[in-house]
Amino acid sequence: MDSILCDELLQEIFRRLPPPSAAAVSLVCKRWLHLLRSSTTSLSVCLIEPPFIPLFSSFLSFHPFLSTVSVTITHTVDSSDQLLNSVASSCSNLRHLRFLNGPVSNLSLFSLSVSCPNLVSLAVTLFRPLSFLWVAPFGCLKELSIYSAGNSGEFGESFDGSCELNLESLLLTGIKSGDKGVGFLWRNCKKVTTLKLISCEGVGDQGSFLAFLQCLEGLQELELRTCRTIADGVLLKLAENCAMLNSLLVYDGGSKEGLFHFLTQSKCGNLQNLDLRLPLDLHNNHLTAAAENLGSLRSLRLQSCCLVTGEGLKILGNAMADGLEELALINCDVVERESGLLTTLGQDLKRLRKLDLSFNDMLLDKELISMLVSCNNLNELKVRGCKKLTNLSMVSLTKCCKKLQSVDVMYCCGIEAHGVELFVLNSPKLRLLQVEENKVSDVAKRWASNKFIEVVA
């Protein structure tokens, strides 16, 4: 039987197998082991201890067609440069590399640009003082993620010249107001459309600020995560300069005044996705401003909004009845506090495709069901961690939401195996179900397998 199947057919089969099957395939025979390695294009390596470099290089050389590699080591690594050089020399076809095993030097990154000239995305950790001159030789690089570590004690490089980079997506963590090297990125990233800032206290030194403002103008997607010291300033400039912005996420940042100014003065006429997580100062007037000024909004996600009431959400729902397709109210007290709120939202937002009510511990069946009756177009529902929901909600899903393709009922203590089985057997469009394994009966497992439904525990 083995001799009937040609190499190309076996390789195609191996590419379609789930990753856990690789170990079994490799033990069949030497031919299958060789074909498996030659058909592997993606590899993720997670190690507890730093590997012996020659042995690690030999391991990588057995996979000559790798295009995506992720290397993670749980312990601190002193030989990060050697390990990165090992990856670079063994994987010349790399297009995506995630290497977060400790800070690497600029010299090793210059070497990487020579060994892997076709890299499209790169994630690495750097020492301070930050320098980004090594980015220039990566002519194909589109996505760059930088995680900053402690100070190396070396002097930073300074370069004020022009060198246009092809970067389209940029993620920076831990940037401080005195980081001079960041200015090189702001000045030369004219094509960046996606910017993510995480735990940043600044955007570089004083000379970098104007270049940063120019970089904002072309943004289409921006994320600010735990950037409390700069969030208000960035939101102020966004409102003035970002006409192209279509997606904004703010996590744990932005004062009451800063958010209100953005929502009332924003010139972002194309803003379609707004995601506010832990906005402790978010009030009803913010939601009213969004209802009045963000008419193009298609997705609204709110998480842990303690001060918002049903009145503000009802105004927003009524104003966006014709446009909103995704709504998330995660861990929002108002969902549990105000009876009838979900009913009103469901009646207004009949175009909803995605609904996320996760971690509303006290959400009751009757409140959820009263909303689902009107949401006949839902294809994705998440109620993870809603402990008061029972099998009644699962029965209602089968009757009201025939288009559901993805459902998450993980950690819903009141939902039992019988309810899950009933839902699986009566949901014709279902493709993904997230639920505890002990709630999936043998009948449900067989049906899911026959209908190509993925059950994730």
Phi and psi in degrees as a GROMACS rama.xvg file:
@    title "Ramachandran Plot"
@    xaxis  label "Phi"
@    yaxis  label "Psi"
@TYPE xy
-61.0324  -38.4475  ASP-2
-72.9431  -19.0299  SER-3
-70.5875  -35.7726  ILE-4
-84.1311  124.811  LEU-5
-75.164  165.071  CYS-6
-58.8035  -43.6478  ASP-7
-62.2705  -40.3356  GLU-8
-67.8817  -43.3829  LEU-9
-61.6497  -41.1051  LEU-10
-62.6433  -40.0118  GLN-11
-65.2195  -38.9204  GLU-12
-64.0201  -44.184  ILE-13
-62.8847  -36.0321  PHE-14
-64.5439  -27.9009  ARG-15
-90.1156  -8.14622  ARG-16
-74.4823  146.57  LEU-17
-65.3093  148.662  PRO-18
-51.0169  -39.4194  PRO-19
-61.2572  -19.0495  PRO-20
-78.4785  -14.0646  SER-21
-60.276  -39.9233  ALA-22
-61.4736  -42.7486  ALA-23
-67.1642  -42.0849  ALA-24
-61.81  -40.373  VAL-25
-66.4021  -17.6884  SER-26
-93.9243  -4.81276  LEU-27
-66.9339  -54.246  VAL-28
-165.407  170.051  CYS-29
-64.7391  -35.5077  LYS-30
-62.8477  -46.7612  ARG-31
-65.0405  -37.9898  TRP-32
-61.3742  -45.8067  LEU-33
-63.5196  -44.6287  HIS-34
-67.5877  -35.1836  LEU-35
-63.1824  -45.9117  LEU-36
-64.1589  -40.6534  ARG-37
-74.3388  -16.2275  SER-38
-97.8516  -5.57106  SER-39
-81.4631  120.215  THR-40
-111.449  -11.2752  THR-41
-131.43  134.424  SER-42
-143.062  129.461  LEU-43
-120.251  120.779  SER-44
-116.96  122.41  VAL-45
-121.586  116.277  CYS-46
-119.388  147.443  LEU-47
-81.7473  -42.5105  ILE-48
-116.723  153.023  GLU-49
-58.226  137.077  PRO-50
-79.8355  161.737  PRO-51
-71.8704  118.591  PHE-52
-55.6062  -50.1077  ILE-53
-59.6113  -38.1997  PRO-54
-67.733  -39.4422  LEU-55
-65.966  -41.2237  PHE-56
-62.6303  -41.0604  SER-57
-63.1301  -40.917  SER-58
-60.7735  -45.143  PHE-59
-66.1939  -34.0689  LEU-60
-66.7624  -19.1988  SER-61
-73.7614  -9.02834  PHE-62
-120.563  77.767  HIS-63
-70.913  -14.2491  PRO-64
-112.096  25.5917  PHE-65
-65.6535  130.442  LEU-66
-117.367  -17.1296  SER-67
-132.1  123.724  THR-68
-135.257  134.7  VAL-69
-127.452  124.468  SER-70
-121.701  122.143  VAL-71
-131.864  133.656  THR-72
-127.251  126.74  ILE-73
-71.1481  -31.2265  THR-74
-91.026  159.199  HIS-75
-62.547  136.126  THR-76
-115.084  127.864  VAL-77
-90.7955  -14.9238  ASP-78
-108.68  39.8295  SER-79
-60.3658  -40.8681  SER-80
-62.2779  -43.3941  ASP-81
-63.5849  -40.342  GLN-82
-66.5955  -41.9003  LEU-83
-64.758  -41.4711  LEU-84
-62.7252  -34.73  ASN-85
-64.1063  -44.2124  SER-86
-63.3264  -44.8139  VAL-87
-62.5744  -43.6239  ALA-88
-73.0796  -23.874  SER-89
-95.8942  -15.8395  SER-90
-130.15  71.5712  CYS-91
-70.8316  -16.6461  SER-92
-93.4038  10.2249  ASN-93
-58.9566  137.85  LEU-94
-121.666  -23.0311  ARG-95
-135.274  122.814  HIS-96
-133.624  126.796  LEU-97
-119.312  112.308  ARG-98
-133.171  95.0599  PHE-99
-123.334  55.9471  LEU-100
-107.32  17.3772  ASN-101
127.269  158.198  GLY-102
-60.7376  141.012  PRO-103
-114.804  156.575  VAL-104
-85.1089  161.265  SER-105
-63.5231  -34.8728  ASN-106
-62.5571  -42.1064  LEU-107
-68.4853  -29.9238  SER-108
-73.3345  -36.2664  LEU-109
-61.5704  -41.4227  PHE-110
-63.9889  -38.1183  SER-111
-61.3753  -38.5081  LEU-112
-64.1163  -28.5269  SER-113
-79.715  -42.3902  VAL-114
-75.4322  -33.2338  SER-115
-127.016  70.609  CYS-116
-69.323  -13.5482  PRO-117
-98.6337  13.3481  ASN-118
-58.9707  130.598  LEU-119
-103.78  -35.9967  VAL-120
-135.078  143.024  SER-121
-145.491  133.316  LEU-122
-128.345  120.844  ALA-123
-143.645  165.657  VAL-124
-108.273  135.736  THR-125
-120.92  150.14  LEU-126
-80.2704  156.827  PHE-127
-88.25  153.449  ARG-128
-70.6498  139.619  PRO-129
-72.9003  138.258  LEU-130
-140.086  140.05  SER-131
-125.291  20.9012  PHE-132
-62.9645  -27.7154  LEU-133
-67.2505  -15.4566  TRP-134
-69.9439  -32.8803  VAL-135
-54.2275  -42.9694  ALA-136
-67.6547  -15.5858  PRO-137
-80.6693  84.3583  PHE-138
-67.543  -24.5469  GLY-139
-98.9774  -3.79599  CYS-140
-66.3879  124.654  LEU-141
-112.057  -32.2096  LYS-142
-124.758  127.478  GLU-143
-131.59  128.018  LEU-144
-122.632  123.021  SER-145
-119.783  126.802  ILE-146
-114.786  117.157  TYR-147
-89.9715  142.622  SER-148
-116.042  -156.671  ALA-149
-72.0828  -172.636  GLY-150
-87.9111  133.131  ASN-151
-83.4734  -14.9608  SER-152
86.2734  -2.48902  GLY-153
-89.1243  167.078  GLU-154
-87.673  140.944  PHE-155
-77.7399  154.566  GLY-156
-88.1204  146.031  GLU-157
-120.254  132.496  SER-158
-152.9  116.732  PHE-159
-102.609  0.797323  ASP-160
-73.7813  178.756  GLY-161
-102.338  135.779  SER-162
-155.028  91.7786  CYS-163
-65.0479  127.265  GLU-164
-99.9515  153.557  LEU-165
-94.0408  10.3393  ASN-166
-60.4117  136.125  LEU-167
-114.799  -22.6325  GLU-168
-133.908  131.062  SER-169
-135.568  127.573  LEU-170
-121.865  126.372  LEU-171
-128.209  135.983  LEU-172
-122.976  144.586  THR-173
68.5047  22.9093  GLY-174
-71.1225  137.699  ILE-175
-113.971  166.79  LYS-176
-67.2619  -19.0114  SER-177
-99.6295  7.77916  GLY-178
-77.5178  97.6579  ASP-179
-67.0282  -36.9936  LYS-180
-62.5364  -21.2561  GLY-181
-66.0764  -27.2519  VAL-182
-56.1841  -33.4118  GLY-183
-58.8554  -40.9103  PHE-184
-67.0247  -48.9523  LEU-185
-59.9628  -38.8668  TRP-186
-70.7345  -28.8497  ARG-187
-113.21  -0.425544  ASN-188
-95.4505  72.2955  CYS-189
-81.049  -12.2396  LYS-190
-107.436  3.82668  LYS-191
-66.9726  125.901  VAL-192
-113.301  -17.0522  THR-193
-125.7  122.834  THR-194
-129.006  129.527  LEU-195
-127.054  121.48  LYS-196
-114.937  126.075  LEU-197
-125.637  125.219  ILE-198
52.0569  44.7707  SER-199
-99.821  133.702  CYS-200
-96.5114  -7.56656  GLU-201
-165.424  -175.399  GLY-202
-123.054  24.2409  VAL-203
113.691  -173.421  GLY-204
-73.765  178.156  ASP-205
-59.9236  -35.3053  GLN-206
-70.5016  -13.5826  GLY-207
-88.3043  -14.5272  SER-208
-65.5913  -45.8326  PHE-209
-63.0302  -39.0491  LEU-210
-65.2723  -36.9783  ALA-211
-62.2746  -42.0409  PHE-212
-61.8848  -39.8891  LEU-213
-65.7994  -34.3603  GLN-214
-66.2708  -31.6316  CYS-215
-64.4415  -30.4972  LEU-216
-59.8499  -34.4551  GLU-217
-96.307  5.2215  GLY-218
-67.8656  141.158  LEU-219
-110.9  -24.2825  GLN-220
-140.536  131.132  GLU-221
-136.304  134.777  LEU-222
-125.065  130.448  GLU-223
-121.313  108.941  LEU-224
-116.279  120.524  ARG-225
47.4257  47.5092  THR-226
-112.123  60.8455  CYS-227
-61.9191  -40.1617  ARG-228
-71.8995  -23.042  THR-229
-114.771  -6.82863  ILE-230
-58.2748  -48.0869  ALA-231
-61.6612  -43.4966  ASP-232
-63.1745  -41.4095  GLY-233
-66.287  -42.9271  VAL-234
-62.1471  -38.2532  LEU-235
-60.8019  -46.6813  LEU-236
-72.0922  -31.3069  LYS-237
-60.5967  -45.4299  LEU-238
-58.7726  -30.9788  ALA-239
-88.4914  -36.0048  GLU-240
-113.389  -12.0819  ASN-241
-106.364  74.4228  CYS-242
-73.0919  -20.7378  ALA-243
-88.572  -11.2123  MET-244
-61.262  129.175  LEU-245
-122.722  -5.30361  ASN-246
-147.497  128.879  SER-247
-135.004  128.712  LEU-248
-123.806  127.511  LEU-249
-124.997  118.802  VAL-250
-116.865  118.476  TYR-251
53.4814  60.6296  ASP-252
-176.425  162.01  GLY-253
92.5174  115.901  GLY-254
-78.3042  173.02  SER-255
-57.9594  -44.6266  LYS-256
-68.8174  -41.4953  GLU-257
-63.7818  -44.2753  GLY-258
-65.0559  -41.6943  LEU-259
-65.4132  -40.7678  PHE-260
-61.1959  -43.6717  HIS-261
-63.5318  -44.3541  PHE-262
-69.7474  -27.9731  LEU-263
-93.8597  -31.0818  THR-264
-106.584  -2.20135  GLN-265
-61.9168  137.854  SER-266
-100.989  16.3007  LYS-267
-81.5346  76.244  CYS-268
-67.9276  -14.517  GLY-269
-102.28  8.10168  ASN-270
-63.6736  116.966  LEU-271
-111.497  -25.3881  GLN-272
-125.92  120.334  ASN-273
-124.332  122.679  LEU-274
-128.927  109.638  ASP-275
-116.865  114.345  LEU-276
-117.545  129.405  ARG-277
56.6506  43.3136  LEU-278
-84.1527  84.079  PRO-279
-62.6207  -23.5882  LEU-280
-100.755  13.7002  ASP-281
-75.0337  124.895  LEU-282
-119.626  177.983  HIS-283
-61.6747  -33.2833  ASN-284
-65.3096  -26.6358  ASN-285
-67.8183  -42.5812  HIS-286
-67.4409  -36.7288  LEU-287
-64.0171  -42.5243  THR-288
-62.2189  -41.2943  ALA-289
-62.7727  -40.3633  ALA-290
-62.8998  -35.2864  ALA-291
-82.53  -31.7918  GLU-292
-113.678  -14.467  ASN-293
-112.581  62.5321  LEU-294
-67.2867  -18.937  GLY-295
-89.4956  0.649282  SER-296
-60.9187  130.814  LEU-297
-115.248  -22.5289  ARG-298
-137.164  127.787  SER-299
-128.878  123.442  LEU-300
-125.036  121.878  ARG-301
-122.16  134.392  LEU-302
-133.366  127.828  GLN-303
57.5222  50.6217  SER-304
-94.5633  100.14  CYS-305
-80.4833  -28.3686  CYS-306
-99.7636  -7.08566  LEU-307
-76.3965  141.387  VAL-308
-115.104  174.166  THR-309
-62.0149  -30.8944  GLY-310
-59.896  -46.2361  GLU-311
-64.2777  -42.0418  GLY-312
-67.7081  -35.1489  LEU-313
-67.3636  -40.1992  LYS-314
-61.1755  -44.4661  ILE-315
-64.5172  -45.0269  LEU-316
-62.0899  -40.6211  GLY-317
-66.8582  -39.9037  ASN-318
-70.3826  -29.3092  ALA-319
-109.84  25.0453  MET-320
-58.9847  -32.3037  ALA-321
-91.8909  -8.39677  ASP-322
-121.781  -35.1264  GLY-323
-68.0626  125.55  LEU-324
-115.318  -14.3749  GLU-325
-137.734  130.163  GLU-326
-135.045  130.565  LEU-327
-128.798  124.634  ALA-328
-125.274  85.2452  LEU-329
-97.207  124.527  ILE-330
51.814  45.6091  ASN-331
-106.502  117.428  CYS-332
-55.8635  -33.1548  ASP-333
-61.856  -28.4704  VAL-334
-63.3195  -38.8174  VAL-335
-87.5619  -27.3651  GLU-336
-79.0861  -34.6695  ARG-337
-113.659  104.794  GLU-338
-65.6256  137.233  SER-339
91.368  -9.45087  GLY-340
-62.2051  -48.6377  LEU-341
-64.4515  -32.3751  LEU-342
-60.312  -48.6715  THR-343
-63.6384  -44.1305  THR-344
-61.9143  -41.052  LEU-345
-62.7113  -40.095  GLY-346
-68.2263  -32.6005  GLN-347
-82.1408  -41.1013  ASP-348
-100.181  64.6206  LEU-349
-76.9615  -9.58709  LYS-350
-92.3222  3.1808  ARG-351
-56.1545  132.21  LEU-352
-107.243  -30.9196  ARG-353
-130.117  133.526  LYS-354
-135.729  128.061  LEU-355
-127.843  111.155  ASP-356
-118.663  31.8904  LEU-357
-62.9251  148.584  SER-358
60.579  30.1464  PHE-359
-96.952  88.0219  ASN-360
-54.1686  -35.9287  ASP-361
-100.129  11.4618  MET-362
-63.6151  127.766  LEU-363
-99.9568  158.676  LEU-364
-53.4064  -48.3971  ASP-365
-62.3277  -34.4979  LYS-366
-70.0665  -45.5244  GLU-367
-64.4138  -46.001  LEU-368
-62.8795  -37.6138  ILE-369
-63.0716  -26.354  SER-370
-84.5826  -40.7401  MET-371
-64.0335  -28.191  LEU-372
-56.5127  -33.229  VAL-373
-95.5564  -13.0165  SER-374
-99.0766  68.5812  CYS-375
-77.0098  -11.4205  ASN-376
-100.146  6.0579  ASN-377
-60.9527  133.445  LEU-378
-119.645  -5.36467  ASN-379
-143.96  129.036  GLU-380
-136.639  131.85  LEU-381
-126.718  122.272  LYS-382
-131.136  33.8514  VAL-383
-55.8139  133.468  ARG-384
76.703  10.6385  GLY-385
-87.6341  90.651  CYS-386
-71.8141  -19.3441  LYS-387
-89.1371  -10.0737  LYS-388
-70.332  147.392  LEU-389
-127.965  -170.364  THR-390
-61.258  -21.8701  ASN-391
-58.9492  -37.9059  LEU-392
-65.6585  -38.1966  SER-393
-66.8318  -38.2589  MET-394
-63.2723  -42.3911  VAL-395
-63.0298  -37.7255  SER-396
-59.7381  -42.0194  LEU-397
-66.319  -26.734  THR-398
-90.2941  -37.6732  LYS-399
-99.9737  -27.4316  CYS-400
-121.437  71.4583  CYS-401
-72.2201  -13.2689  LYS-402
-97.088  4.62322  LYS-403
-61.7603  129.523  LEU-404
-112.134  -27.5283  GLN-405
-137.547  128.735  SER-406
-137.384  135.522  VAL-407
-121.098  109.756  ASP-408
-121.632  29.7418  VAL-409
-64.6935  140.351  MET-410
63.1087  28.3494  TYR-411
-96.889  93.8004  CYS-412
-58.5076  -33.0895  CYS-413
-79.8401  -12.3792  GLY-414
-88.6332  125.122  ILE-415
-109.329  175.11  GLU-416
-58.445  -37.277  ALA-417
-63.2337  -42.8326  HIS-418
-65.0696  -40.1159  GLY-419
-64.0007  -44.3279  VAL-420
-61.3727  -44.9281  GLU-421
-60.3828  -41.3131  LEU-422
-66.2272  -44.5868  PHE-423
-62.6208  -41.3006  VAL-424
-72.0074  -19.8162  LEU-425
-120.882  24.2652  ASN-426
-120.445  92.664  SER-427
-65.2469  -26.3659  PRO-428
-98.7581  -3.53356  LYS-429
-61.2317  132.412  LEU-430
-126.712  -20.1159  ARG-431
-144.146  127.874  LEU-432
-131.145  124.565  LEU-433
-107.254  115.311  GLN-434
-160.431  156.802  VAL-435
-61.2252  144.035  GLU-436
-62.1496  -34.2383  GLU-437
-73.6123  -3.53339  ASN-438
-100.477  2.3538  LYS-439
-104.407  108.495  VAL-440
-72.344  167.073  SER-441
-61.7196  -37.4314  ASP-442
-62.2658  -45.5204  VAL-443
-64.3281  -38.0342  ALA-444
-63.8137  -44.3615  LYS-445
-64.9625  -43.3697  ARG-446
-63.7543  -43.7833  TRP-447
-60.5615  -40.854  ALA-448
-64.9869  -42.2459  SER-449
-68.9784  -31.0644  ASN-450
-100.877  10.0716  LYS-451
57.9691  41.5571  PHE-452
-95.994  124.875  ILE-453
-86.2066  122.728  GLU-454
-107.029  118.351  VAL-455
-108.894  121.364  VAL-456
